[in-house]
Amino acid sequence: MSVPPKSVAVPALDLKTQYPAIRDEIEAVVRRVIESQMFVLGPEVEQLEAELADYCGVPHAIGCASGTDALILPLMARGVGPGDEVITTPYSFFATAGSIWRTGARPVFVDIEPDTYNIDPSRIEAAITPRTRVVIPVHLYGQTADMDPIAAIARKHDLFVLEDAAQAIGAAYQGRRAGSLGHASAFSFYPSKNLGGFGDAGMMMTGDPVFARSLARLRVHGMEPKYLHHEVGFNSRLDALQAAVLRVKLRHLDTWTTQRREAAARYDRLFQARRLTRWVTLPVERPGNVHVFNQYVIRVPAPLRDPLREALTARQIGTEIYYPIPLHLQPCFATLGHHPGDFPIAEAAARETLALPMYPELSEEQQRYVVGSIRQFLDAHGPARAA
Ligand SMILES: *Cc1c(COP(=O)(O)O)cnc(C)c1O
């Protein structure tokens, strides 16, 4: 085994490399907010809302405390609750199904497409019942779900479409941005997202001004105007400090997205050049889509996945498994009565996928080291040897 070059340890995500490039801008706005002594909602948040609405091409954006709340509040505003069903994917971050459960509604899972890992529109209609109220497609890893067929099904059955766009800010589908493709959408600014704050933050979007108003009310205890409460809402306000940081970062987002896409293309080329694509399935970008690569996720035969991950860890390469246990098999959802085999495509993805280091500053040298290390592992242990 070759010794890793000292300068190349490759973390799964490296926020520290990014910070110096924006330090001066960030420090200036943080100072501005501190001097203003206005820390919750207020003008910074309103400007972020306006800028993000414009960025995504959606009329209304409403800041809130997290991406999870950005899913729960629209469900609540829609009146979703006990006795209702919400269709979503079994292969996502927990919050997608957790938010449905929190409203008292039942998450109804629909298996995914094997190549994009997004909900398979052709399986949705079979899951619809008279209780179905909402569909939540997730734009996983930074690529939008196939939204036109989903919208057609939703129209036919009078369902509300709530996009979980937490991983997909800036992604596009047929020329339209993620967040503008459903009736409402949810974004997260958790630090590991493509637009990440310095803590928790989220954003809801919608084209419907009346719905926007109920979302804005729900985040402040259902209050409008001051001290008049129409319903029991939440404290899910967005901090001015987060908004100020996010406004600075938003100005860089397109550059970072381009760098992520370039890094993804370099990975593709390196895997192809080293003749690894027989054993390593690369991410696909569907025609008409702009993938923003929140994650670059490969797929290897299941028995090799965990040993490969260990080998990469030993070579100081950070990886992650998104997600090792599909949502329908989580212990907290046991009462839904699901069993292994219910959603075989999601279950296979959970066994076979591995997210490689991905961030805008990832260098070609680092990527050569990652792909070279995978090559070494497969030469020593993999099916390539058996072949
Ligand atoms: C991150 C994420 C969320 C939740 O966002 P938080 O800000 O962590 O609450 C929801 N759905 C998906 C797909 C996510 O990746």
The ligand as an SDF file (V2000), in Angstrom:
LIG
                    3D

 15 15  0  0  0  0  0  0  0  0999 V2000
  -31.3420   18.0520    6.6350 C   0  0  0  0  0  0  0  0  0  0  0  0
  -32.6070   17.4900    6.1500 C   0  0  0  0  0  0  0  0  0  0  0  0
  -33.8370   17.7620    6.7760 C   0  0  0  0  0  0  0  0  0  0  0  0
  -33.9650   18.4620    8.0930 C   0  0  0  0  0  0  0  0  0  0  0  0
  -33.3440   19.6670    8.2130 O   0  0  0  0  0  0  0  0  0  0  0  0
  -32.8640   20.2000    9.6550 P   0  0  0  0  0  0  0  0  0  0  0  0
  -32.4960   21.6070    9.3800 O   0  0  0  0  0  0  0  0  0  0  0  0
  -31.7200   19.3380   10.0860 O   0  0  0  0  0  0  0  0  0  0  0  0
  -34.0180   20.0960   10.5950 O   0  0  0  0  0  0  0  0  0  0  0  0
  -34.9970   17.2670    6.1910 C   0  0  0  0  0  0  0  0  0  0  0  0
  -34.9470   16.5210    5.0750 N   0  0  0  0  0  0  0  0  0  0  0  0
  -33.7880   16.2230    4.4560 C   0  0  0  0  0  0  0  0  0  0  0  0
  -33.8270   15.4110    3.2140 C   0  0  0  0  0  0  0  0  0  0  0  0
  -32.5780   16.6770    4.9800 C   0  0  0  0  0  0  0  0  0  0  0  0
  -31.4390   16.3540    4.3620 O   0  0  0  0  0  0  0  0  0  0  0  0
  1  2  1  0
  2  3  1  0
  2 14  2  0
  3  4  1  0
  3 10  2  0
  4  5  1  0
  5  6  1  0
  6  7  2  0
  6  8  1  0
  6  9  1  0
 10 11  1  0
 11 12  2  0
 12 13  1  0
 12 14  1  0
 14 15  1  0
M  END
$$$$
